[in-house]
Amino acid sequence: MDLRERGAPKNGEPQHSDRRLYIQLAAWGGCRGAQALTAALKNSRIEGVLYADLYDPQGVALIVMSESPDFFVNELRDFLLKEPFAGLCPKPEFAMFGRTYSSGYEQDLEDWLIRRPRRVLGGPDCRWAIWYPLRRTGAFAQLPRDEQAQILKEHGTIGRAFGEAGLAHDIRLASFGLDRNDNDFVIGLIGSDLHPLSATVEAMRKTRQTSSFMEKMGPFFVGRALWQSPLN
């Protein structure tokens, strides 16, 4: 089996990569001040973003990314089991985890899989975020491949329009077998203002994928960045 990611041919040669970025969201309540959290993160080797929870004045969430899944059960686990994170109240209902993946059309495969998510999450103007998991119906998987491609193209056209306008940047993660609730994907919408992110979700509701082949979306986490790791 060939499990490599594939991109569009480049200079006449196929693009393949066995690299991918794993991204996790974890959320907590009971945070009465984020200064200790940001100080601990600044002194760590963690790549990611700390968010203030829009829904909960004592809520925070942490996005962490790494190319190694071992990082999450080794270094990150040890970090979170110490203060100041150890004293917070976990919200497992918001836990999300996924991996970057390719669709086969990416012009720069390594950038799409590894560098672009880091640029989006670390961008100085990318302060607001909406994160949510989703699961398609089984009927979508039974459609012919060319029909699936047309449905996804409609969805992607909307995402590109918002992205090219600088209003909303998306991060798409596959979570097959990685999600406790059997979701297929995790979506992150990132931007400088909240309204365009909401407008993106609203526009997507009209697509055939969402209106006809979406079994479940959410729960939604909405937050504003308190800390972002430096761009490498």
N, C-alpha and C positions, 0 to 999 in steps of 0.2 A: 504494500500500500504506500502511496505517495501522499504524505500529510503536509507537504510544503504549501505555503501560500503562493498564489500566482498573480502576476500583474500583466498588463498589456505588453506586447513585444516592444523592446527598446533597441534601436539600431539594428532591427531585424532579428534580434535574439530574444528568446523568451525570458521573462523575469521570474525567478523563484527565490523564496526565502523561508528558512526555518526559524526565523526570529519573530517574536510577537510580544506585545506589551500586555501584562495582566494589570487590571485596575479594580480596586475594591473601594466600596463606600461603607463606612461604619458610622453609626449615629448614637448619640448619648443625650440624656437629660441631666438635670441637676448641676449645670455649670453656672455659677454665679459670677464668674469673671474669667475671661479667656487669656489674660496676660500670662499666667503660668503655662498654659497649653502652648501658646505661640513661642514662649521662651524655650520650652523643651524641644519643640519642633526645629527651631533655629539651630539648636545644638546637636541635632540628630543627623542621620544620613538619609532621612525619609524624603522621597520626592512626592509632592502632592499639594493638596489645598485643604485648609481648614475653613469650614463655613459656619456662619451663624444661621441657625434654623429660623426661617420666617414664621413658622407656626408656633414655636415654643421659645419664650424669652430666656429660658435656661437651656436651650437645646443647641447642640453643635454637631457637625458631621465632618469626617475626615476622609478625603480621597487619597489613596496611596497607589502608586504605580511602580512596577518592577518587571523586568524581563524574566525573573526567576520566580516560579510559584513557591519555592522553598522559602523565599524571603518572608512571606506572609505568616508562615507557621514557625519561623525561627526568630529573626531580628525584630520584625514588627510585633510579634506576639510578646516577646520579652519587653519591648518598649511600652506596650499598652498595659501590661500587668504591673507597671510601676506608676507612682504618682507623677504627674497630676491626673493622668487618665484613669488610673485604677479606682479613684474615688468617685467617678461619674456613674450614672445609671444607664446601662446599655439599652438601646432600642432595636432589638433584633428584627423587628418588622420592616425596618428600612435597610437591612443588609443587602448589598448588591455586589456581584462579582462577575467579571467577564474578561474576554481577551480580544485584542484587535484581530481583525481578519480582513481578507481581500475578497473582492467580487470578481476579479479577473480583468478589470478594465483600468486599474491604477497605472498612471504614466510613470510614477516613481514609487515603486513598491516599498522600499525601505523607509522612505519618508512617510508614507501613509501608515505603515505599521508601527513605527518607532518614534520618529521625530515630530510629526504633526500633532499627535495628542499632547506631547510635552509643551509644544508652542501654544496650543490653545489653552491648556490649563494654567500655564505660567504667564500668559499675556497680561500686560499691565492694565489693559482695558477690559479684560474678561473677568469681571467681578461677580456677576450674577450667574446662577446656574439652576437648571431644572434637571433632575435625574429621575429616571423611572425604568422599571422592567416591563417587558411585554411578551405575550405569547400569541402566536398566530394559530388559527384553527388548523386541524389536520387536513381540511379540504384544500388549503393552499399548497401543501406538499404534493397533492395528487394532480395538480395542474400540469400541463405540458411545460417544458422548460422555457419555450419562447413566450408563452403567455405569462409565466412568472416574471420574465425579464421585462415585459411591457408594463406590468403592474408596478414593479420596483422602479422602473424608469420614471413613471409619473410621480412617485414618492420622492425620488432623488432630485427631480427637476425643481421641486419646491424648496428642498433643502439647499441646493446650490444657489438658488435665487436669493435666499436670505443670507447665505454665506458671502456671496459676491458683493452684496450691498453692505457687508460689515455689520449686519444686525444680529445674526445668530450663527454660531459655529457648532457643528454636531460632532459628537464622538459616539461611534457605534461599536458595541462589544457583543460578541457571541457568548452565550452562557449556557449552551446545551450541556446538560449533566453537571453543571457547576452551581446551579441555583436551587435553593432548598424548596422553592415552590414550583419547580419545573418550568420556569420561564425560558424563552428562547434567546432573548436579547436584553441588553441594558443600553439605554439611550441617555446621553448627556447633551443638553442644549446650553451653550455658554455664550455670554455676551456682556456688553457694558451696561445695558438697561434690561429691566425685567419684562416690559411690555412686548418687545419683539419676540421674546422667547415664548410667551403665552400665545402670541399671534401665529407663531410657527406651528404649535400644537393644534390650534384652531384650523389652520389651513390644511394640515395633514388629515383632519377628520373627514374631509370631503373626498379623499382619494379612495380608490377601490380597495386598496389593501386594508385601510383602517375601517372603512364602512362595511366591507363584506367578509374580510378574512381575519379580523382581529378578535381573538377570544377574550383577552384580558390585558389591561394596562394598569400600571401602578402597583403599590402606592407611590405617590409623587413626593420627592424631597425637593424643596425650594430653599435656596440659601444664598447668602452673599459672603464673599471671601473675606476672611480675617487675616489669613496668612497664605502665601504662595511660595513654594520652594523656588530658588533662583533658577533661571533658564541656563542650561549647560551649553 
